[in-house]
Amino acid sequence: MIAAPGKSHCDPADDRHQEVPGLRGARDSRGERLGVIRWLRSRAEARGGVRLKAWPVRLMCERELRPGIEAQAFSPERDRMQFAKRRAARPGLHRCLPLLLACAALLPALCAAAQSAPPATEAQTETGGGEQQNAATLIGTVKGAGGEVLGGATVTLTALATGNQQTRVTDSNGFVSFAVAPGQYAVTATAPGFVAWRSGTLTLAPGEFLEVPGMVLEMATVVNTVRVTATERELATQQVAAEEKQRILGVVPNFYVSYVPNAAPLSARQKFQLAWKSSIDPFNFAISGVQAGVEQAEGTYAGYGPGAAGYGKRYGAAFADGFDSTMIGGAVLPVLFRQDPRYYYRGHGSVMSRALYAIASVAICKGDNGRWEPNYSFVLGNLAAGGISNLYYPASDRAGAELTVDNALIDTGLGAFNSLVEEFLLKKLTRGAPGNR
């Protein structure tokens, strides 16, 4: 049925006389006919034993029964379902918990991103974020001496007040720019193969736009240093050439003395070359002639006879003695034993230590490996030369092995005496020695 004008089906004051479709014929325990509100109250009290107030019932009634529309049957089951849907739609803690957990998981990542954020520029630090409009701008273009732009050049801006530096690399057009706080600065530009360029003091006012003038890099001068290192053999050749110029008083050869403490070892060819030049030196021919004349005057080695023939034989024997001794003791045996036949001048230390060193040189020599070792070459060379001399001396003057050993010992003693003279006297008298003309 349609509600009368001006009245609602849900008016509590008139609920006894209301008739709603679906409730027709409904009566209470006293047999009275039930209206909508009284029916709802009775149903709610029967289910939960709770007495409902009139206003929620009125709301429910107004929702179901619209003025001017045929009243519809009321369904409590449908009301419960709609109420449950509205409650499920409201957000609760159980729905917010996943969102809170997601925020907690993202918090460390956000903190790390904040820490790794690039620091504020010098202009931002010194002027503050609110004063960025006061920051000055510095630009420049790096070029070569020929006017070509230098891309990839390194430009360093130094704040003279604080010493802080900013470094930029020019682009392909050689351009570079800086945003800085007002103050005094200096600019340095460098590039591979070019001389570094430095500016003077640049003063920047707030908001000033300044272009650095004259950023031109000169080409660096290329200096090639060639270090020449002579081989050991070449060094020995140079040293032997210097030794062959050493002469006592400019006359007597003094080839077998080295004034270089760590001279390069001689090769086999160099040992024979030094021995040969020493043996055929004109002074040796002259001294052999003097010796032969003295022997003939005294009648030594009478088996050679008098006259020119006897003198010639004596001359040949004297020269052969020196030649054999030099070639065998200075070349053949040193090559076989790999020893250095030269005397190494010491020139420092006490007189006693130098004297002992000189005397010991006839028994100890330096090997080609640089180590000191027994002087087999000198001792055996004297014995070999004495033995060979028996081949050309007169038979009446040959005394066999005993004389040979005696002569070898005499030559060894003379070698020690010569070493003493070399150590203390002859260096000062030798032309070509280091420090002497």
C-alpha angles and dihedrals in degrees: 000000000000119000118248116256113274095018134088128216087234098057104131092207092062102033095117093065096042119110119197125188108255091030097066109135095013112143136175129239091279092054096253121140114256125230124206098269096044089047093052092047092050092049094048093047090049092053103041106010089237122130110227124216121239098248099066090046089050091052092050090049094049090050092053100035116049118192113261095017129102108265114250129213112272118238117197091186092060090049092055092051093051091047090052090051092051091049092049090051092057113092116248138179092268089059095045095048096080090050091051092049091050091052091050091052092051095048097083091049091051091050092050091049090051092051093048094050112120114264120253116271121254090257092053092046097049100035100033129231093280093055101052089121088068095057116115125228125222121191136171146163121229115216139174126242090265092055096257116140116245113221117193094030116146116238120190123194115200124195104221094204097054105015091234115150136207121195127201134174118225119243125236089284093052091249125145134170139189132196107208143159118264113276143087121312143172126212128212124188125191136174134172111273094016135097113253116257123216129189129213124246112309117201116203123196123205110288093003121150110210131178115206108234128217102017092165120147120208121220111260118244111248112225116189114199114199115193114199116202117189118223119246092255093049090049091050090050091054092048094048090049089055092047092052088062094055111109130165107241085351092289116065112070114242098180100139097066122092117200090185109091094208102033118171114261117259123246120230091258092050091051092053091043092054093046093048095050091047092049098049095041111132091239091062091053089051096047091048089055092051091049092050091050093052092048092050092047091053093041094242114168094016090188089077090064131217132293131038093321092056091046091051093051091048090048092051092048093050093049091045091054092056094040095050093046093049097044097043099038096034103039119005100048096036088056092049094045095034093234134145112244094199128101112238110220112225105188098177138076131049123325091250094051092048092048092050090047092052094048092047091054091083089060101032127045138167117264125220087258090062096251127120116247141158112299099239092157096061098042096043091041091060091049092048093049091049091050093050092050089066088069095066105026118096114275091238091059097048113107099177127228095339092062091044092056092045092052090048091053091047091051090049091053091048089051091056091049091050090052091053090051090048093051099048108023122011099064090069091049098044118099113214093033116127109278093018128095 
